[in-house]
């Protein structure tokens, strides 16, 4: 992100668009298939904050984003309210 900020020569609107495309996946490349399976009580339980936090700690930082184009660094920088 620092490189983008220092190298960007456009206006603030273009900078926000560049940052959004890089870190927020404002332009998704595909859609996920619908979930079609029989109910499962264990899998249907709500995910809690502790589970999310533990999973984020275990992520490898230098991996390519998935289909959603969300980077692990972007997830790591989310505040607690965003994780809820």
N, C-alpha and C positions, 0 to 999 in steps of 0.2 A: 504494500500500500504506500509506503514511503516513496518508492521509486515512481509510482504513478503520480503522487502529489508533486514531486519535484520536477518530473519530466513533462507534466501536462501543460500545454500552452494555450488551451482554449478557455472559455468562460466557465463560471461556476456551474451552469446548467449542464454543459458538456462533461465537466468533471464528475458531477453526480451520476450522469448516465454511464460514464466509464466505470466508476466504482460500483454502481448497481449491477452492471453486466458482469463484472469480475467477481463480486462477493455476495450478491443477493439473488442471483439467478432470476432476474426480471424477465428473461426471455427463455423459458424452458424449451428444451429440444425434443421432448416427447412426453407422453402421458403414461402413467402406471396402469397396469391392468386392474380391473375390478376384482375385489376379494369375493370369491364364490366358494365357500366351504361350509360344512356343517358347524353348528355352534360348539365351542370348546370353552368350558368355564375358566380354565387356567389362562388360556390365551385371550379371553374376553375381559379379564380384569384390567382396571385402569393402571397405566404406567405411573409410578410415583417419582418424585423429584430425586430421591436417592438413586434409583435405577438409572436415570438419565445422567446424573452427575458422575456416577461410577463409570458408565459407558464412555462419556466424554474424556475422562482421565485416561482411559485405555486406548484411545484412538492414536494412530500414528499420524504425526503432523505433516509429513512430506509425501502424502499420497494424493493421487489425482482425484478430483471430485467425481461423484457418481452421476447417474443419469440426470439428477436434479441440479447438477452443477454447483452444489453447495460444498465449499471447501471445509476441511476439518478445522482450519484456522478460524473461519467465520463462526463455526459452531462453538469453538473454544472461547470466543470473545463475547458470547451472549451473556446478558445479565440474568440473574435468577428469575425475574418476572417473565422474561422471554422463554425460559425453560418450562414454565408452568403451563 
